[in-house]
């Protein structure tokens, strides 16, 4: 529980973190570089739609 004062804070953070982390965690094992780049672009586009703001460059 590093830097968290209560288990509720940890749970609140993890409830938000897991779906976002899963969106961007792409396995490179069986993908070509072009497929990986396309999947990353799709993940970032989904993030822009969800967050309502473009990512910083």
LINGI-V217015 format. One record per residue. RES is the residue in one letter. SS is DSSP state (A for helix, B for strand, O for the rest). BURIAL is I if it has 9 or more other C-alpha atoms within 8 Angstrom, else O. Layout:
BEGIN
res=(RES,RES)
ss=(SS,SS)
burial=(BURIAL,BURIAL)
END
This chain:
BEGIN
res=(X,X,X,X,X,X,X,X,X,X,X,X,X,X,X,X,X,X,X,X,X,X,X,X,X,X,X,X,X,X,X,X,X,X,X,X,X,X,X,X,X,X,X,X,X,X,X,X,X,X,X,X,X,X,X,X,X)
ss=(O,O,O,O,O,O,A,A,A,A,A,A,A,A,A,A,A,A,A,A,A,A,A,A,O,O,O,O,O,O,O,O,A,A,A,A,A,A,A,A,A,A,A,A,A,A,A,A,A,A,A,O,O,O,O,O,O)
burial=(O,O,O,O,O,O,O,O,I,I,O,O,O,O,O,O,O,O,O,O,O,O,O,I,O,I,O,O,O,O,I,O,O,O,O,I,O,O,I,I,O,O,I,I,O,O,I,I,O,O,O,O,O,O,O,O,O)
END
